């Protein structure tokens, strides 16, 4: 399987950067978004969800069940030798019960990533981006909370990398999307090259 996991705290712009990066690569690279897959799985299993914000209200057990279904779906796509999956996700998930792992052990085992790439920006920049978003609501929007989320994401990335022997790279998204996307596409291609 070929999977690169891309992650950033909510509001950093990792989805936008990842979309631009994958669009610049050839057709064998397929972008999947954890939240989109989980939303489809939730709707398919009869759960009442109205969008991404609904996950924050679910119990950790419900989220973990959806995470597992997501990882099985992604693993099936990544098993195609002609496809390289780029998975956009959060390594740490904020719920009403508190923060939980974005890739619990069984999910990490299903995905078996080749690389992790963190998309980051200064907390002040993330705070500005969150304030300007009409699309999502953020339960954490102060500088300290954003620093805490980024710190947890870094810790999670290294813990996941340790258990999979996959490297971790950093892409800064402080200016133009195109600049960060170009750097991210380099990391994705490097990971694909290492696996083939």
Secondary structure as GFF3:
##gff-version 3
##sequence-region A 1 196
A	DSSP	beta_strand	3	7	.	.	.	ID=ss1
A	DSSP	alpha_helix	14	23	.	.	.	ID=ss2
A	DSSP	beta_strand	29	33	.	.	.	ID=ss3
A	DSSP	alpha_helix	34	44	.	.	.	ID=ss4
A	DSSP	three_ten_helix	52	57	.	.	.	ID=ss5
A	DSSP	alpha_helix	60	78	.	.	.	ID=ss6
A	DSSP	beta_strand	84	89	.	.	.	ID=ss7
A	DSSP	beta_strand	92	95	.	.	.	ID=ss8
A	DSSP	beta_strand	98	101	.	.	.	ID=ss9
A	DSSP	alpha_helix	105	111	.	.	.	ID=ss10
A	DSSP	beta_strand	115	120	.	.	.	ID=ss11
A	DSSP	alpha_helix	123	131	.	.	.	ID=ss12
A	DSSP	alpha_helix	143	164	.	.	.	ID=ss13
A	DSSP	beta_strand	167	172	.	.	.	ID=ss14
A	DSSP	alpha_helix	177	195	.	.	.	ID=ss15
###
